[in-house]
Amino acid sequence: MTSGLTAGRHHRGEGNEDALVRELYEQHAGPLLRFVLQLVAGDRQRAEDIVQETLLRGWRNAHRLGAQGQVSLRPWLVTVARRIAIDEHRSQSARPAEAYGVDLENVSEPDESDHVLRRMTVTDALRTLSQPHQEMLLETYFKGRTVAEAAEALNLPLGTAKSRVYYALRALRSALERKGVTG
């Protein structure tokens, strides 16, 4: 049967349409399914959906293909199936993954406002300190240096650096308490 579809191409009566659908399925569904299974990495459900859509398009366009002198629909059907698989893949890639069954009440982004507010409060409190105290806290807490390393960086004796850290922390604590920060 090179193309037993000619009867359905020219006269699309209900009996001919049923015969055309049956013939399309019998001749092309098996080979198309094997081909499409390779395209969709063995996902049988997707492959069957693509084959069904391909055969439906073949049925809708059988009359046009006959007018173009198409002897066999198979090459056309293979091309259509491949395009459907590609379009479906692109469509899924463009869409964000769907999250079914996820309780949206429990999904949240961390609220950074507290962190930002704390940082602003500490920055304001630091500005109230003397320049030597600010420098010492900058070296030890923000740059992560030891008191000895900070003393060396600021060209201070170790005892002076220890004293400044102690008094700078006391002054900072006091400034934060004035801003309402306790603890």
C-alpha angles and dihedrals in degrees: 000000000000094000117344086170096090094094091055094046099063104030115034102191119154094259091049092049091053090048091048093051091047092048093048090051096045095047102038114018097082098047091041091051092052090049095046093046087064091050094052097042094251098309097150096190092053091044092052091048091051092047091049091051091046093052091047090054089047090053092048093049102036092104092053094047091052090052088054091056094251107170096190130022094206098091090046092047092049090052092048092048091050091049092049091051091049093047091048091050092049091047092052092046092052094050121078114245112272117237109211118183095015113138101230091197090068096045111088142149116238111264107238095184094093091051092048092047091050091049091051092048093050091046091052091048091049090054090061091060125092118265094253091051092047091051093049094050091045091054097043105035106023100034092035097232125150118246089256091052091047091050090053093046092050093040093239133139112260093243092053091049092051091049092049092051091051095048093039091056091048091050091047092049090051092048091050092049089053087055090053097258112134135179 
